[in-house]
Amino acid sequence: MIKRCKYCNKDIEFEKSSQFGAHIINCNNNPNLKIRIAKIKANLISKNPRIEYNLFCKKCGESYILLISEKNYVLGKYKKHCSLSCANGRIKNAETRNKISNSLKIIIPDKICLNCQNFFKIETSRRKNVKFCSVVCQHNYYRKNSKEYNKDLASKYKGIGNPMYGKSPGHSKCIKFHSEKNNRNYLLRSPYEEKGASLIESNNSIKYWEYESIRIEYINSIGNRKTYVPDFKFELNDQTVLVEVKPKRVCGIWGNPEKFEIARLYCKERNWRFEVWTEEELGIK
């Protein structure tokens, strides 16, 4: 059976009428609930009246006042400490305190600064993983290495060899592409994507296609949460196809193999197909 509660206006499903009555009595919106609880507490207190006791903390020895019944006081059912810090803390003798202080003063063997190559000491066991003797060395090391890393990349992928060749920083200027099939304009991120969109547009077997419409979330090998967005999605021969357009020289670096494997698993679960179009598929020499 189902009835509506007059206090909370919710439909209550029950088998016995006593179940619905129990909800009415204990409903949080029932104005008589607080009065009933107060009466129950008053009856309990009248049966076991509370007395004010002046007690002493078992740890620090300071006095504190506690309001409990005589029965609980006789049985020892009351808190024995004046505060949570005293209750949760252990009493440490002189020997224990000396061991703790000595462990914090352990001097770790000299370490070599990654920047200045000088030896330095760490006087606390809580900083075992320190790699630099100072904040200045840390700043100079990362600033110096970032420049060297950027120079190495610039020499390796110089001019046309750079996958970012022909693109403005941050892709602020995209390539405009008009689709006759979808009757809309797209902003593509590279000439490769423009060539891929042209091939899809010229294929009469494809009636409609989407650009960057699928988002695949995954955890990479390092344990970070990542999102991969394939370039194109379309229907071909009654099967959904996801396509990623990439230069062949970057397919094996920058985490792309991991992305492609995740996309293949994603498509396999849905009976789709995943393809990577490089210069060979796009007809680029």
KEKE-3310 file (N, C-alpha, C; in steps of 0.2 Angstrom, whole numbers, plus 5000, padded with zeros to 4 digits):
npx = (5004:5002:5003:5001:5012:5006:5014:5028:5024:5027:5026:5023:5028:5021:5018:5011:4999:5004:5017:5016:5011:5021:5030:5024:5024:5037:5042:5052:5047:5036:5028:5026:5036:5048:5044:5040:5052:5058:5051:5054:5067:5066:5060:5069:5079:5073:5071:5085:5093:5105:5121:5132:5149:5166:5180:5196:5208:5216:5228:5234:5231:5223:5208:5191:5173:5159:5144:5134:5125:5122:5123:5130:5142:5146:5148:5158:5157:5161:5169:5187:5196:5201:5200:5200:5213:5220:5214:5217:5231:5246:5254:5271:5286:5303:5312:5306:5303:5317:5321:5313:5317:5330:5329:5324:5335:5344:5357:5358:5368:5379:5373:5373:5371:5360:5362:5373:5382:5388:5392:5379:5371:5357:5347:5336:5325:5314:5315:5321:5321:5326:5334:5341:5353:5348:5334:5337:5346:5338:5328:5337:5342:5330:5326:5337:5338:5326:5328:5338:5331:5321:5329:5335:5324:5320:5331:5329:5317:5316:5310:5301:5301:5296:5281:5272:5274:5269:5258:5250:5255:5247:5236:5228:5224:5214:5210:5198:5184:5172:5158:5148:5140:5136:5132:5138:5151:5168:5181:5197:5212:5224:5233:5233:5221:5212:5214:5210:5196:5192:5193:5184:5173:5172:5168:5156:5149:5148:5137:5135:5146:5156:5165:5178:5169:5168:5174:5186:5189:5203:5215:5232:5249:5256:5247:5239:5224:5217:5211:5206:5203:5197:5198:5189:5172:5161:5149:5151:5147:5138:5144:5152:5165:5180:5192:5209:5219:5236:5253:5265:5278:5276:5268:5273:5277:5276:5266:5256:5255:5249:5237:5231:5229:5220:5209:5207:5202:5191:5183:5182:5174:5162:5159:5164:5176:5193:5204:5220:5225:5238:5251:5251:5238:5231:5236:5247:5263)
npy = (4994:5012:5027:5045:5055:5067:5077:5077:5076:5065:5050:5035:5019:5004:4988:4985:4993:4998:5001:5013:5021:5022:5029:5041:5046:5047:5056:5069:5081:5082:5091:5087:5079:5084:5087:5075:5068:5076:5073:5060:5060:5068:5059:5049:5056:5058:5046:5042:5053:5066:5070:5082:5080:5083:5079:5072:5073:5059:5060:5073:5078:5089:5096:5093:5096:5085:5080:5067:5052:5044:5030:5027:5033:5025:5013:5016:5021:5033:5048:5048:5058:5076:5082:5079:5079:5074:5062:5055:5056:5047:5043:5048:5042:5047:5040:5037:5049:5054:5045:5049:5062:5060:5052:5062:5070:5064:5063:5063:5055:5065:5074:5077:5092:5094:5105:5114:5104:5103:5096:5094:5094:5086:5088:5082:5068:5069:5075:5068:5066:5078:5087:5098:5110:5123:5135:5143:5136:5126:5133:5138:5126:5120:5130:5131:5118:5118:5127:5120:5109:5114:5119:5107:5101:5110:5109:5096:5095:5105:5118:5112:5099:5100:5096:5106:5115:5128:5131:5143:5149:5140:5137:5148:5153:5145:5133:5136:5127:5122:5111:5103:5092:5092:5105:5116:5126:5122:5123:5118:5111:5109:5107:5093:5089:5096:5090:5077:5079:5084:5072:5064:5071:5070:5057:5047:5037:5041:5049:5058:5067:5069:5081:5080:5075:5065:5061:5053:5046:5042:5033:5036:5028:5033:5036:5047:5056:5057:5064:5060:5065:5060:5064:5063:5056:5045:5036:5021:5009:5003:5004:5012:5023:5029:5041:5046:5059:5061:5066:5054:5054:5057:5047:5038:5044:5055:5050:5046:5032:5026:5033:5029:5015:5015:5020:5010:5000:5006:5007:4993:4988:4994:4989:4996:5004:5009:5020:5026:5040:5044:5051:5042:5038:5050:5054:5063:5069)
npz = (5000:4997:5004:5007:5017:5029:5034:5028:5015:5007:4997:5005:5005:5011:5020:5032:5042:5054:5051:5043:5052:5061:5054:5053:5066:5069:5060:5053:5051:5059:5071:5084:5087:5093:5106:5111:5112:5121:5132:5134:5137:5149:5158:5159:5165:5177:5183:5184:5192:5189:5195:5200:5199:5205:5197:5194:5181:5173:5166:5166:5178:5182:5188:5184:5180:5180:5174:5179:5182:5198:5198:5186:5190:5201:5194:5186:5173:5165:5158:5159:5157:5155:5143:5125:5120:5131:5132:5121:5120:5124:5140:5141:5146:5153:5146:5134:5128:5126:5116:5106:5103:5100:5088:5079:5078:5070:5059:5042:5030:5020:5006:4988:4980:4966:4957:4961:4964:4976:4993:5006:5022:5030:5044:5049:5049:5042:5030:5019:5005:4999:4986:4983:4989:4992:4990:4979:4972:4967:4960:4949:4944:4938:4929:4921:4915:4908:4898:4891:4887:4879:4868:4863:4858:4849:4840:4836:4830:4819:4808:4795:4800:4812:4821:4824:4814:4804:4812:4822:4839:4852:4844:4840:4828:4818:4805:4793:4788:4777:4778:4766:4768:4782:4782:4789:4797:4802:4813:4810:4816:4810:4794:4791:4797:4789:4777:4780:4783:4770:4763:4769:4766:4752:4751:4745:4752:4765:4774:4785:4797:4811:4821:4833:4843:4852:4869:4877:4893:4903:4913:4913:4911:4921:4931:4931:4927:4911:4896:4880:4864:4849:4832:4821:4818:4810:4800:4792:4780:4789:4801:4815:4814:4821:4819:4820:4815:4811:4809:4803:4809:4823:4828:4837:4848:4863:4870:4862:4857:4868:4869:4857:4859:4870:4863:4854:4862:4868:4856:4853:4863:4859:4847:4837:4825:4825:4818:4812:4803:4793:4783:4772:4771:4769:4758:4757:4752)
capx = (5000:5005:4999:5005:5013:5003:5020:5033:5021:5030:5022:5026:5025:5021:5014:5006:4997:5009:5023:5015:5010:5028:5033:5020:5026:5045:5043:5056:5043:5031:5029:5026:5042:5053:5040:5040:5059:5060:5047:5057:5073:5064:5058:5075:5083:5069:5073:5092:5095:5112:5124:5138:5155:5172:5185:5203:5211:5221:5234:5237:5229:5219:5201:5185:5167:5156:5137:5132:5121:5126:5124:5136:5148:5148:5150:5164:5155:5161:5176:5192:5201:5197:5199:5202:5220:5223:5212:5220:5238:5249:5259:5278:5291:5309:5316:5303:5305:5323:5321:5309:5321:5336:5327:5323:5341:5348:5360:5358:5374:5380:5370:5375:5366:5360:5363:5380:5387:5391:5389:5375:5368:5350:5348:5330:5324:5308:5317:5326:5321:5329:5339:5345:5355:5344:5329:5340:5349:5332:5326:5342:5342:5324:5326:5343:5336:5320:5330:5342:5326:5318:5334:5336:5318:5320:5335:5327:5311:5317:5307:5295:5301:5292:5274:5269:5276:5263:5252:5251:5255:5241:5231:5224:5222:5213:5209:5191:5182:5164:5155:5142:5135:5133:5129:5140:5158:5172:5188:5201:5218:5230:5232:5232:5214:5209:5215:5206:5190:5191:5192:5177:5167:5171:5166:5148:5146:5147:5131:5136:5152:5156:5172:5179:5163:5169:5179:5187:5193:5207:5221:5238:5253:5259:5242:5236:5218:5218:5205:5208:5197:5198:5197:5182:5167:5156:5146:5153:5145:5134:5148:5154:5172:5183:5198:5214:5224:5243:5259:5268:5284:5274:5263:5276:5280:5272:5260:5251:5253:5244:5230:5228:5227:5214:5204:5205:5198:5185:5179:5180:5168:5155:5159:5166:5182:5197:5209:5225:5227:5245:5252:5249:5230:5229:5239:5252:5270)
capy = (5000:5018:5033:5051:5058:5074:5081:5078:5076:5060:5044:5030:5012:5000:4982:4985:5000:5000:5004:5020:5025:5023:5035:5048:5048:5049:5060:5075:5087:5082:5096:5084:5075:5086:5087:5068:5067:5080:5070:5054:5062:5070:5053:5045:5059:5058:5039:5042:5060:5067:5074:5086:5077:5086:5074:5074:5070:5053:5061:5079:5079:5094:5095:5095:5095:5081:5079:5060:5049:5040:5023:5027:5035:5019:5008:5019:5023:5041:5049:5049:5064:5082:5084:5074:5078:5070:5055:5052:5056:5043:5046:5046:5043:5051:5036:5037:5056:5054:5041:5053:5068:5058:5050:5068:5073:5059:5067:5059:5056:5071:5073:5081:5096:5093:5111:5116:5098:5103:5092:5097:5090:5086:5087:5079:5062:5071:5078:5063:5067:5084:5086:5104:5113:5129:5136:5146:5131:5122:5137:5139:5120:5119:5135:5130:5112:5119:5130:5115:5104:5117:5120:5101:5100:5115:5107:5090:5096:5111:5119:5107:5093:5101:5095:5112:5120:5131:5133:5148:5147:5139:5136:5153:5153:5138:5133:5136:5122:5121:5105:5103:5087:5094:5112:5120:5127:5119:5126:5113:5113:5108:5105:5086:5088:5098:5085:5072:5082:5084:5065:5062:5075:5067:5050:5047:5032:5044:5054:5063:5066:5074:5083:5080:5074:5060:5062:5046:5048:5036:5034:5034:5023:5036:5036:5053:5056:5061:5064:5059:5067:5058:5070:5062:5051:5044:5029:5018:5002:5001:5003:5018:5023:5035:5043:5051:5061:5062:5064:5047:5054:5058:5042:5033:5048:5060:5047:5044:5025:5024:5035:5024:5009:5016:5021:5004:4996:5009:5005:4986:4987:4996:4986:5001:5003:5015:5021:5032:5042:5047:5054:5037:5037:5056:5056:5068:5067)
capz = (5000:4997:5007:5008:5024:5029:5037:5023:5008:5003:4996:5009:5004:5017:5020:5037:5044:5059:5048:5041:5059:5064:5050:5055:5073:5069:5054:5055:5050:5064:5076:5091:5088:5098:5112:5113:5113:5127:5138:5135:5141:5156:5161:5160:5170:5184:5186:5186:5192:5188:5201:5198:5202:5204:5196:5192:5175:5174:5163:5168:5185:5183:5190:5179:5183:5176:5177:5178:5187:5203:5196:5182:5194:5205:5189:5183:5167:5164:5155:5164:5156:5155:5136:5120:5119:5136:5132:5115:5121:5129:5145:5139:5152:5151:5141:5127:5126:5124:5110:5100:5102:5096:5081:5075:5077:5066:5053:5036:5026:5015:4999:4983:4976:4959:4954:4962:4965:4983:4998:5011:5027:5032:5051:5051:5045:5038:5024:5016:4998:4997:4981:4982:4996:4994:4985:4974:4967:4964:4954:4944:4940:4933:4924:4916:4911:4904:4892:4887:4884:4873:4863:4860:4854:4843:4835:4833:4826:4816:4802:4792:4804:4818:4820:4825:4809:4800:4816:4827:4846:4855:4839:4840:4821:4815:4797:4792:4784:4777:4776:4763:4771:4788:4782:4794:4797:4807:4814:4811:4820:4806:4787:4791:4798:4783:4771:4782:4782:4763:4761:4772:4763:4746:4751:4745:4757:4772:4774:4790:4801:4817:4823:4840:4847:4857:4874:4881:4899:4905:4918:4910:4914:4927:4936:4930:4924:4905:4891:4873:4859:4842:4827:4817:4819:4805:4799:4785:4779:4795:4807:4817:4814:4824:4815:4822:4810:4814:4805:4805:4814:4830:4831:4842:4854:4866:4873:4857:4857:4874:4867:4852:4862:4874:4858:4851:4867:4868:4850:4853:4868:4856:4840:4832:4822:4826:4812:4812:4796:4792:4776:4767:4770:4767:4751:4757:4750)
cpx = (5004:5000:5004:5006:5010:5009:5025:5031:5025:5026:5026:5023:5026:5017:5009:5005:5001:5015:5022:5014:5017:5031:5030:5023:5033:5047:5047:5052:5037:5032:5029:5032:5047:5050:5041:5047:5061:5057:5051:5064:5072:5063:5064:5079:5079:5071:5080:5094:5102:5114:5130:5144:5161:5177:5191:5205:5216:5227:5237:5236:5225:5211:5196:5179:5163:5149:5135:5128:5125:5127:5130:5143:5151:5151:5157:5163:5155:5168:5181:5197:5197:5196:5201:5209:5223:5220:5215:5228:5240:5254:5266:5282:5298:5312:5313:5304:5312:5324:5318:5314:5327:5335:5326:5329:5346:5351:5361:5365:5374:5377:5373:5370:5366:5362:5371:5385:5390:5388:5385:5372:5361:5350:5341:5328:5317:5309:5322:5326:5323:5334:5343:5347:5351:5339:5332:5343:5343:5329:5330:5342:5336:5324:5331:5341:5331:5323:5334:5337:5323:5323:5335:5330:5318:5325:5333:5321:5311:5313:5301:5295:5297:5284:5270:5270:5269:5257:5254:5251:5248:5235:5226:5221:5221:5211:5201:5189:5174:5162:5148:5137:5132:5130:5131:5148:5161:5178:5193:5208:5224:5228:5230:5224:5210:5209:5210:5198:5188:5189:5186:5172:5166:5169:5159:5145:5145:5142:5132:5142:5152:5164:5173:5173:5163:5175:5180:5192:5197:5212:5227:5243:5256:5254:5238:5230:5219:5212:5208:5202:5199:5196:5190:5179:5162:5154:5148:5151:5142:5138:5151:5162:5175:5190:5202:5218:5231:5248:5263:5274:5282:5269:5266:5279:5274:5265:5255:5250:5248:5237:5227:5226:5221:5208:5202:5201:5191:5180:5177:5174:5161:5155:5160:5173:5186:5203:5213:5227:5233:5245:5250:5242:5228:5231:5244:5259:5275)
cpy = (5006:5023:5039:5054:5065:5079:5083:5078:5071:5054:5038:5023:5008:4993:4982:4992:5003:5003:5011:5024:5026:5029:5041:5050:5050:5053:5067:5081:5087:5086:5093:5080:5077:5086:5080:5066:5070:5076:5063:5055:5064:5064:5049:5049:5059:5051:5039:5049:5061:5072:5077:5083:5082:5081:5076:5070:5065:5055:5067:5081:5085:5092:5097:5093:5091:5080:5072:5058:5045:5033:5023:5029:5029:5014:5010:5020:5030:5042:5051:5055:5070:5085:5078:5073:5074:5063:5052:5052:5050:5046:5043:5047:5046:5047:5037:5044:5057:5051:5045:5058:5066:5055:5056:5071:5069:5063:5062:5060:5062:5069:5078:5085:5095:5099:5113:5111:5099:5099:5097:5092:5091:5084:5084:5074:5064:5074:5074:5064:5074:5083:5092:5107:5120:5130:5139:5141:5127:5126:5137:5132:5119:5124:5134:5124:5113:5122:5125:5110:5107:5118:5113:5099:5104:5112:5100:5091:5103:5112:5115:5101:5094:5100:5101:5117:5122:5133:5139:5146:5146:5138:5142:5155:5147:5139:5132:5131:5121:5114:5105:5098:5089:5101:5116:5121:5124:5123:5120:5115:5112:5106:5098:5085:5090:5093:5079:5073:5082:5077:5062:5065:5072:5060:5050:5042:5035:5050:5060:5062:5071:5075:5084:5080:5069:5061:5055:5048:5041:5038:5031:5030:5026:5037:5043:5052:5060:5060:5064:5060:5065:5064:5069:5056:5051:5037:5027:5011:4999:5000:5010:5018:5030:5035:5048:5053:5064:5061:5058:5048:5055:5053:5038:5037:5052:5056:5045:5036:5023:5027:5031:5018:5009:5017:5015:5000:4999:5007:4998:4985:4989:4993:4991:5000:5010:5015:5027:5034:5046:5050:5049:5037:5044:5058:5062:5066:5070)
cpz = (5000:5000:5007:5015:5024:5032:5031:5016:5004:5003:5000:5007:5010:5016:5026:5039:5050:5056:5046:5047:5062:5060:5052:5062:5073:5063:5056:5055:5055:5070:5083:5092:5094:5105:5115:5115:5120:5133:5139:5139:5148:5160:5163:5166:5177:5187:5188:5186:5192:5193:5198:5202:5200:5203:5194:5186:5176:5171:5166:5175:5187:5184:5184:5182:5178:5179:5175:5183:5192:5201:5191:5185:5198:5200:5186:5175:5165:5161:5160:5163:5155:5148:5131:5119:5125:5135:5126:5116:5126:5134:5143:5145:5149:5145:5134:5124:5123:5117:5104:5098:5098:5089:5077:5074:5073:5060:5048:5033:5021:5009:4995:4980:4969:4955:4954:4963:4972:4988:5003:5015:5028:5039:5053:5047:5041:5032:5020:5009:4995:4992:4980:4989:4997:4989:4979:4969:4964:4959:4948:4940:4935:4928:4919:4912:4907:4897:4888:4884:4878:4867:4860:4856:4848:4838:4832:4828:4823:4809:4801:4797:4810:4817:4820:4819:4805:4805:4821:4834:4849:4850:4839:4833:4818:4808:4797:4787:4783:4774:4773:4766:4777:4788:4788:4793:4803:4807:4815:4813:4816:4799:4786:4792:4792:4778:4773:4781:4775:4760:4763:4768:4756:4745:4751:4749:4764:4771:4779:4794:4806:4818:4830:4845:4852:4862:4878:4887:4901:4910:4914:4914:4921:4933:4936:4926:4917:4901:4884:4869:4852:4838:4824:4819:4813:4804:4792:4785:4786:4801:4808:4817:4817:4821:4819:4817:4813:4809:4808:4810:4821:4832:4836:4848:4857:4869:4868:4856:4862:4872:4862:4854:4866:4869:4855:4856:4868:4862:4850:4857:4864:4849:4835:4829:4823:4821:4814:4805:4796:4785:4771:4766:4767:4760:4751:4756:4755)
residu = (MET:ILE:LYS:ARG:CYS:LYS:TYR:CYS:ASN:LYS:ASP:ILE:GLU:PHE:GLU:LYS:SER:SER:GLN:PHE:GLY:ALA:HIS:ILE:ILE:ASN:CYS:ASN:ASN:ASN:PRO:ASN:LEU:LYS:ILE:ARG:ILE:ALA:LYS:ILE:LYS:ALA:ASN:LEU:ILE:SER:LYS:ASN:PRO:ARG:ILE:GLU:TYR:ASN:LEU:PHE:CYS:LYS:LYS:CYS:GLY:GLU:SER:TYR:ILE:LEU:LEU:ILE:SER:GLU:LYS:ASN:TYR:VAL:LEU:GLY:LYS:TYR:LYS:LYS:HIS:CYS:SER:LEU:SER:CYS:ALA:ASN:GLY:ARG:ILE:LYS:ASN:ALA:GLU:THR:ARG:ASN:LYS:ILE:SER:ASN:SER:LEU:LYS:ILE:ILE:ILE:PRO:ASP:LYS:ILE:CYS:LEU:ASN:CYS:GLN:ASN:PHE:PHE:LYS:ILE:GLU:THR:SER:ARG:ARG:LYS:ASN:VAL:LYS:PHE:CYS:SER:VAL:VAL:CYS:GLN:HIS:ASN:TYR:TYR:ARG:LYS:ASN:SER:LYS:GLU:TYR:ASN:LYS:ASP:LEU:ALA:SER:LYS:TYR:LYS:GLY:ILE:GLY:ASN:PRO:MET:TYR:GLY:LYS:SER:PRO:GLY:HIS:SER:LYS:CYS:ILE:LYS:PHE:HIS:SER:GLU:LYS:ASN:ASN:ARG:ASN:TYR:LEU:LEU:ARG:SER:PRO:TYR:GLU:GLU:LYS:GLY:ALA:SER:LEU:ILE:GLU:SER:ASN:ASN:SER:ILE:LYS:TYR:TRP:GLU:TYR:GLU:SER:ILE:ARG:ILE:GLU:TYR:ILE:ASN:SER:ILE:GLY:ASN:ARG:LYS:THR:TYR:VAL:PRO:ASP:PHE:LYS:PHE:GLU:LEU:ASN:ASP:GLN:THR:VAL:LEU:VAL:GLU:VAL:LYS:PRO:LYS:ARG:VAL:CYS:GLY:ILE:TRP:GLY:ASN:PRO:GLU:LYS:PHE:GLU:ILE:ALA:ARG:LEU:TYR:CYS:LYS:GLU:ARG:ASN:TRP:ARG:PHE:GLU:VAL:TRP:THR:GLU:GLU:GLU:LEU:GLY:ILE:LYS)
# end
